[in-house]
Amino acid sequence: MSDLTIAKVETRLLDVPLFRPHGFATYTATSQPILLVSVTLEGGVTGYGEGVVPGGPWWGGESAETMKVIIDHHLAEATVGREVTELVGIVQDWNRSVANMRFAKAALEIAMFDAWARALDVPLAHLLGGQFRTELDCVWALGVLPLDEAFAEVNERRELLGTTQFKLKMGSGDPAVDSGRIADLIANTDDSLSYRIDVNARWDRLTALTYLPKLRDAGIQLFEQPTPAHDLDTLREITTRVGVPVMADESVCSPADALAVVTKQAADVIAIKTTKAGGLIESKKIAAIAEAAGLACHGATSLEGPFGTAASLHFAASTPAITYGTELFGPLLLKETYVANDIEYRDGKVIVPSGPGTGLEPDWDKIDHFTRD
């Protein structure tokens, strides 16, 4: 048994309040349930991952609670006692015994990567091919907000963080009202700002073809997943007809999904969430498929806390295919942090943490405070 043998896997549920409600197409979150996963090696080094689903089980079919059950009672059994250097083989064994459950697998896989990198005293990006950049563009997502609150938040984020790119959630209300609200916002803010929308796959073909041209004319510069995930024919029609880049998110949860989007020519950009893909290994495969086909990739978020966000930053920092910036702002949405050293955001960018592993250290007093009884 070596210092790199996995000694134990531990999980705990955190409930972390958001600084303001965050509205999705069908759900509004006021706090973020996060499964904090710890992997400790025989040498005493511990790595951390996070199980997070954006908006709860309506989005990806998993929740922090289901992830805990899967990790504690299934994945951990195939993990403990093995060398962390066997990571790829361990993940293959998970896939033989547990179907799907990508968010749970990502949380544990990232904790293993973090532990391995910390044991080697290198940044996580070094295990993913090497780090070639230290900062990335970062979009701020407004959620579904009334117009006056959206104005205020745009101005606040621009002043505090230098943010110039904003994403607006749609799909929860009347498309005509929503489109009018967004057109008003764009018309009354600075021309130097850019806006995109995310419908969370909630519009049908007719609704999309009716309102997306109006939003294009209002100044929207990207459409994220306007129609259902399975309907690649309609997504292709939008991509070829409307004249604004289209990003596939819900449509791409695996390398096979990415290949289908490429084959159908159904999008211009692929959103890569390391969580929905099942971890860093599968995310690298998706990025390679998109890059080979000439599609751009975006470093997307599941609204992870600091550890999950940092892991996604190291993925993006080591992946040239991430050419369409990121949306890795999750820790800023939390009312309080639970790490000793926060991720840095400035000038519209997010800085990749330095140091071993993800570069972040836990604040156990805060973690204990947020841990669910």
C-alpha positions as CSV (number, residue, x, y, z in Angstrom):
1,M,0.0,0.0,0.0
2,S,1.5,3.4,-1.1
3,D,0.8,7.0,-0.1
4,L,-1.3,7.2,-3.3
5,T,-3.7,4.5,-2.2
6,I,-7.2,5.9,-1.7
7,A,-7.9,5.4,2.1
8,K,-11.5,6.8,2.3
9,V,-14.2,8.6,0.5
10,E,-16.5,11.0,2.6
11,T,-19.5,13.1,1.7
12,R,-21.5,15.7,3.4
13,L,-24.5,17.8,2.3
14,L,-24.2,21.6,2.4
15,D,-27.0,24.1,2.1
16,V,-25.5,27.4,1.0
17,P,-27.7,30.5,0.7
18,L,-27.6,32.6,-2.5
19,F,-27.1,36.3,-2.3
20,R,-30.4,36.7,-4.3
21,P,-32.9,34.3,-5.9
22,H,-31.7,32.8,-9.2
23,G,-34.5,32.0,-11.6
24,F,-34.4,29.3,-14.2
25,A,-37.0,28.4,-16.8
26,T,-39.1,26.4,-14.4
27,Y,-37.6,26.9,-11.0
28,T,-36.2,29.6,-8.7
29,A,-33.4,28.8,-6.3
30,T,-32.7,30.7,-3.1
31,S,-30.0,28.4,-1.8
32,Q,-27.7,25.8,-3.4
33,P,-27.6,22.2,-2.1
34,I,-24.0,21.0,-2.6
35,L,-22.5,17.6,-2.0
36,L,-19.0,18.1,-0.8
37,V,-16.9,15.0,-1.6
38,S,-13.5,14.3,0.1
39,V,-11.0,11.7,-1.1
40,T,-8.2,11.0,1.4
41,L,-5.0,9.1,0.4
42,E,-3.0,6.9,2.7
43,G,-0.3,9.6,2.7
44,G,-2.7,12.0,4.4
45,V,-3.5,14.2,1.4
46,T,-7.2,15.1,0.8
47,G,-8.8,16.3,-2.4
48,Y,-12.3,17.8,-2.9
49,G,-15.0,17.7,-5.4
50,E,-18.6,19.0,-5.5
51,G,-21.9,17.4,-6.6
52,V,-24.1,20.2,-7.9
53,V,-27.1,20.3,-10.3
54,P,-28.2,23.6,-11.7
55,G,-31.7,24.2,-10.2
56,G,-32.1,20.7,-8.8
57,P,-33.4,17.5,-10.3
58,W,-35.6,19.1,-12.9
59,W,-32.5,19.9,-14.9
60,G,-30.4,16.7,-14.9
61,G,-32.5,14.1,-13.0
62,E,-30.0,14.1,-10.1
63,S,-29.9,16.0,-6.8
64,A,-27.3,16.4,-4.1
65,E,-29.2,13.8,-2.1
66,T,-29.2,11.2,-4.8
67,M,-25.5,11.8,-5.5
68,K,-24.7,11.1,-1.8
69,V,-26.5,7.7,-1.9
70,I,-24.8,6.7,-5.2
71,I,-21.3,7.7,-4.0
72,D,-21.6,6.3,-0.4
73,H,-23.2,3.0,-1.3
74,H,-21.9,2.2,-4.8
75,L,-19.0,4.3,-6.2
76,A,-16.9,4.4,-3.0
77,E,-16.8,0.6,-2.9
78,A,-15.1,0.5,-6.3
79,T,-12.7,3.3,-5.3
80,V,-11.3,2.8,-1.8
81,G,-8.2,0.7,-1.6
82,R,-7.0,1.4,-5.1
83,E,-4.2,3.7,-6.3
84,V,-5.4,7.1,-7.3
85,T,-3.1,6.7,-10.4
86,E,-5.7,4.1,-11.6
87,L,-8.2,6.9,-12.0
88,V,-9.3,6.1,-15.6
89,G,-9.8,2.4,-14.7
90,I,-11.7,3.3,-11.6
91,V,-14.1,5.4,-13.6
92,Q,-14.5,2.6,-16.1
93,D,-15.5,0.3,-13.3
94,W,-18.1,2.8,-12.0
95,N,-19.6,2.9,-15.5
96,R,-19.9,-0.9,-15.5
97,S,-21.8,-0.9,-12.2
98,V,-23.8,2.4,-12.2
99,A,-25.6,3.7,-15.3
100,N,-25.7,7.4,-16.0
101,M,-25.5,9.4,-12.6
102,R,-22.9,11.7,-14.3
103,F,-23.1,14.4,-11.7
104,A,-22.3,12.0,-8.9
105,K,-19.4,10.5,-10.9
106,A,-18.0,14.0,-11.7
107,A,-18.0,14.9,-8.0
108,L,-16.0,11.9,-7.0
109,E,-13.7,11.9,-10.1
110,I,-12.8,15.6,-9.5
111,A,-12.0,14.8,-5.8
112,M,-9.7,12.1,-6.9
113,F,-8.0,14.3,-9.5
114,D,-7.6,17.0,-6.8
115,A,-6.1,14.5,-4.3
116,W,-3.7,13.2,-6.9
117,A,-2.5,16.7,-7.9
118,R,-2.1,17.7,-4.3
119,A,0.0,14.6,-3.6
120,L,2.2,15.5,-6.5
121,D,2.3,19.2,-5.4
122,V,1.2,20.4,-8.9
123,P,-1.9,22.3,-10.1
124,L,-4.8,20.1,-11.3
125,A,-4.3,21.4,-14.9
126,H,-1.0,19.6,-15.0
127,L,-2.8,16.3,-14.9
128,L,-5.1,17.4,-17.8
129,G,-2.4,18.1,-20.3
130,G,-0.7,21.2,-18.9
131,Q,-1.9,24.8,-18.2
132,F,-1.5,27.3,-21.0
133,R,-3.6,30.2,-19.7
134,T,-4.2,31.8,-16.3
135,E,-7.4,33.7,-16.9
136,L,-10.6,33.4,-18.9
137,D,-13.5,35.6,-19.9
138,C,-16.5,35.2,-17.6
139,V,-20.1,35.8,-18.4
140,W,-22.6,36.8,-15.6
141,A,-26.0,35.1,-15.7
142,L,-28.9,37.3,-14.4
143,G,-31.5,34.6,-14.0
144,V,-35.2,35.6,-14.5
145,L,-35.4,39.1,-13.0
146,P,-37.8,42.1,-13.3
147,L,-36.4,44.8,-15.5
148,D,-35.5,47.2,-12.7
149,E,-33.6,44.5,-10.8
150,A,-31.8,43.4,-14.0
151,F,-30.7,47.0,-14.7
152,A,-29.3,47.3,-11.2
153,E,-27.5,44.0,-11.4
154,V,-25.9,44.7,-14.7
155,N,-24.6,48.1,-13.4
156,E,-23.4,46.5,-10.2
157,R,-21.5,43.6,-11.9
158,R,-20.0,46.0,-14.4
159,E,-18.7,48.3,-11.6
160,L,-17.5,45.6,-9.2
161,L,-16.1,43.0,-11.6
162,G,-15.7,44.8,-15.0
163,T,-18.3,42.4,-16.5
164,T,-19.3,43.2,-20.1
165,Q,-21.0,39.9,-21.1
166,F,-24.4,38.9,-19.6
167,K,-26.7,36.0,-19.9
168,L,-30.5,36.4,-19.5
169,K,-32.7,33.4,-18.5
170,M,-36.0,32.9,-20.4
171,G,-38.6,30.2,-20.7
172,S,-40.6,30.6,-17.5
173,G,-43.1,33.3,-18.7
174,D,-45.0,34.6,-21.7
175,P,-42.4,34.7,-24.6
176,A,-43.8,38.0,-25.8
177,V,-43.5,39.6,-22.4
178,D,-40.0,38.1,-21.8
179,S,-38.8,39.2,-25.2
180,G,-40.0,42.7,-24.6
181,R,-38.4,42.9,-21.2
182,I,-35.0,41.8,-22.7
183,A,-35.3,44.2,-25.6
184,D,-35.9,47.1,-23.1
185,L,-32.9,46.1,-21.1
186,I,-30.6,46.0,-24.1
187,A,-32.0,49.3,-25.5
188,N,-31.3,51.1,-22.2
189,T,-27.8,49.9,-21.4
190,D,-24.4,50.7,-22.9
191,D,-23.6,49.5,-26.4
192,S,-20.3,48.1,-25.1
193,L,-22.2,45.3,-23.3
194,S,-23.1,42.0,-24.9
195,Y,-26.1,39.9,-24.1
196,R,-27.1,36.3,-24.7
197,I,-30.2,34.3,-23.7
198,D,-30.8,30.8,-22.3
199,V,-34.2,29.3,-22.7
200,N,-33.3,26.0,-20.9
201,A,-34.8,24.0,-23.8
202,R,-38.3,25.2,-23.0
203,W,-39.6,26.6,-26.3
204,D,-41.2,24.6,-29.1
205,R,-40.2,25.1,-32.8
206,L,-42.9,27.7,-33.6
207,T,-42.2,29.8,-30.5
208,A,-38.5,29.8,-31.1
209,L,-38.9,30.7,-34.8
210,T,-41.3,33.5,-33.8
211,Y,-39.3,35.1,-31.0
212,L,-35.7,34.4,-31.7
213,P,-35.6,36.8,-34.8
214,K,-37.1,39.5,-32.6
215,L,-34.4,38.9,-30.0
216,R,-31.8,38.9,-32.7
217,D,-33.0,42.3,-33.9
218,A,-33.0,43.6,-30.3
219,G,-29.3,42.8,-30.1
220,I,-29.0,39.3,-28.6
221,Q,-25.7,37.8,-29.7
222,L,-26.1,34.1,-28.7
223,F,-29.0,31.7,-28.3
224,E,-28.4,29.0,-25.7
225,Q,-30.6,25.8,-26.1
226,P,-33.9,27.4,-27.1
227,T,-35.6,24.0,-27.9
228,P,-35.8,20.5,-26.3
229,A,-32.5,18.6,-26.0
230,H,-33.6,15.7,-28.2
231,D,-34.8,17.8,-31.1
232,L,-31.6,18.4,-33.0
233,D,-33.5,18.9,-36.3
234,T,-35.1,22.1,-34.9
235,L,-31.9,23.2,-33.3
236,R,-30.2,22.8,-36.7
237,E,-33.0,24.8,-38.4
238,I,-32.5,27.7,-35.9
239,T,-28.8,27.5,-36.4
240,T,-29.1,27.8,-40.2
241,R,-32.1,30.2,-40.4
242,V,-31.9,32.8,-37.6
243,G,-28.4,34.3,-38.1
244,V,-27.2,34.3,-34.5
245,P,-24.8,31.7,-33.1
246,V,-26.6,28.8,-31.3
247,M,-25.1,27.0,-28.2
248,A,-26.1,23.5,-27.3
249,D,-26.2,22.8,-23.6
250,E,-28.9,20.3,-22.6
251,S,-28.3,18.5,-25.9
252,V,-24.7,17.6,-25.0
253,C,-24.2,15.5,-21.9
254,S,-21.7,13.0,-23.3
255,P,-19.2,12.6,-26.2
256,A,-21.8,10.7,-28.1
257,D,-24.2,13.6,-27.8
258,A,-21.4,16.0,-29.0
259,L,-20.9,13.8,-32.0
260,A,-24.6,13.8,-32.8
261,V,-24.7,17.6,-32.7
262,V,-21.6,17.8,-35.0
263,T,-23.2,15.3,-37.4
264,K,-26.5,17.2,-37.5
265,Q,-24.7,20.6,-37.7
266,A,-27.1,21.6,-35.0
267,A,-25.1,24.2,-33.2
268,D,-22.1,26.6,-33.4
269,V,-21.0,26.3,-29.8
270,I,-21.1,23.5,-27.3
271,A,-21.5,24.2,-23.6
272,I,-19.3,21.9,-21.5
273,K,-20.2,21.5,-17.9
274,T,-17.8,19.1,-16.2
275,T,-20.6,18.0,-14.0
276,K,-23.2,17.0,-16.6
277,A,-20.4,15.3,-18.7
278,G,-19.5,13.0,-15.8
279,G,-16.2,14.6,-15.0
280,L,-13.0,15.9,-16.5
281,I,-12.1,12.9,-18.6
282,E,-15.4,12.9,-20.5
283,S,-15.3,16.7,-20.8
284,K,-11.9,16.4,-22.5
285,K,-13.5,14.0,-25.0
286,I,-16.4,16.4,-25.8
287,A,-13.9,19.2,-26.3
288,A,-11.8,17.2,-28.7
289,I,-14.9,16.2,-30.8
290,A,-16.0,19.8,-31.0
291,E,-12.6,21.1,-31.8
292,A,-12.1,18.6,-34.6
293,A,-15.4,19.7,-36.1
294,G,-14.6,23.4,-35.9
295,L,-17.2,24.2,-33.2
296,A,-16.4,26.6,-30.4
297,C,-16.6,25.4,-26.7
298,H,-17.9,27.3,-23.7
299,G,-16.8,26.6,-20.1
300,A,-20.3,26.4,-18.6
301,T,-21.5,26.1,-15.0
302,S,-23.8,24.1,-12.9
303,L,-23.5,26.8,-10.2
304,E,-20.9,24.9,-8.4
305,G,-19.3,26.2,-5.3
306,P,-15.6,27.1,-5.2
307,F,-14.1,23.6,-5.4
308,G,-16.2,22.5,-8.4
309,T,-15.7,25.9,-10.1
310,A,-11.9,25.7,-9.6
311,A,-11.8,22.3,-11.1
312,S,-13.7,23.5,-14.2
313,L,-11.3,26.4,-14.4
314,H,-8.3,24.1,-14.5
315,F,-10.1,22.1,-17.2
316,A,-10.6,25.2,-19.3
317,A,-7.0,26.4,-18.6
318,S,-5.7,23.1,-20.1
319,T,-8.1,22.8,-23.0
320,P,-7.5,25.0,-26.1
321,A,-10.9,24.1,-27.5
322,I,-12.5,26.4,-24.8
323,T,-12.6,29.4,-27.2
324,Y,-16.0,30.9,-26.3
325,G,-15.1,32.0,-22.7
326,T,-16.7,30.7,-19.5
327,E,-19.7,31.2,-17.2
328,L,-17.8,30.0,-14.1
329,F,-19.2,32.6,-11.7
330,G,-20.9,30.1,-9.3
331,P,-19.1,31.1,-6.1
332,L,-20.1,34.8,-6.6
333,L,-23.8,33.7,-6.4
334,L,-23.3,32.3,-2.9
335,K,-24.0,34.6,0.0
336,E,-20.9,33.3,1.8
337,T,-17.9,31.2,0.9
338,Y,-16.5,28.2,2.6
339,V,-12.9,28.2,1.4
340,A,-10.0,30.1,2.9
341,N,-8.9,31.7,-0.4
342,D,-11.6,32.8,-2.8
343,I,-11.4,32.5,-6.6
344,E,-10.5,36.0,-8.0
345,Y,-12.7,37.8,-10.5
346,R,-11.6,41.1,-12.2
347,D,-11.9,43.0,-15.5
348,G,-14.6,40.7,-16.8
349,K,-12.4,37.6,-16.3
350,V,-11.9,34.8,-13.8
351,I,-8.4,33.9,-12.6
352,V,-7.4,30.2,-12.5
353,P,-6.3,29.5,-8.9
354,S,-2.6,28.6,-8.4
355,G,-1.2,26.1,-6.0
356,P,-1.5,22.3,-5.7
357,G,-4.7,20.7,-6.9
358,T,-7.5,23.2,-7.4
359,G,-5.5,25.7,-5.4
360,L,-8.2,26.1,-2.8
361,E,-8.2,25.2,0.9
362,P,-11.4,24.5,2.9
363,D,-12.6,26.7,5.7
364,W,-13.9,24.0,8.0
365,D,-15.8,26.4,10.3
366,K,-17.9,27.6,7.4
367,I,-18.3,24.1,6.0
368,D,-19.5,22.8,9.4
369,H,-21.9,25.8,9.5
370,F,-23.4,24.9,6.2
371,T,-23.5,21.2,6.7
372,R,-27.0,19.8,6.8
373,D,-28.0,18.1,10.1
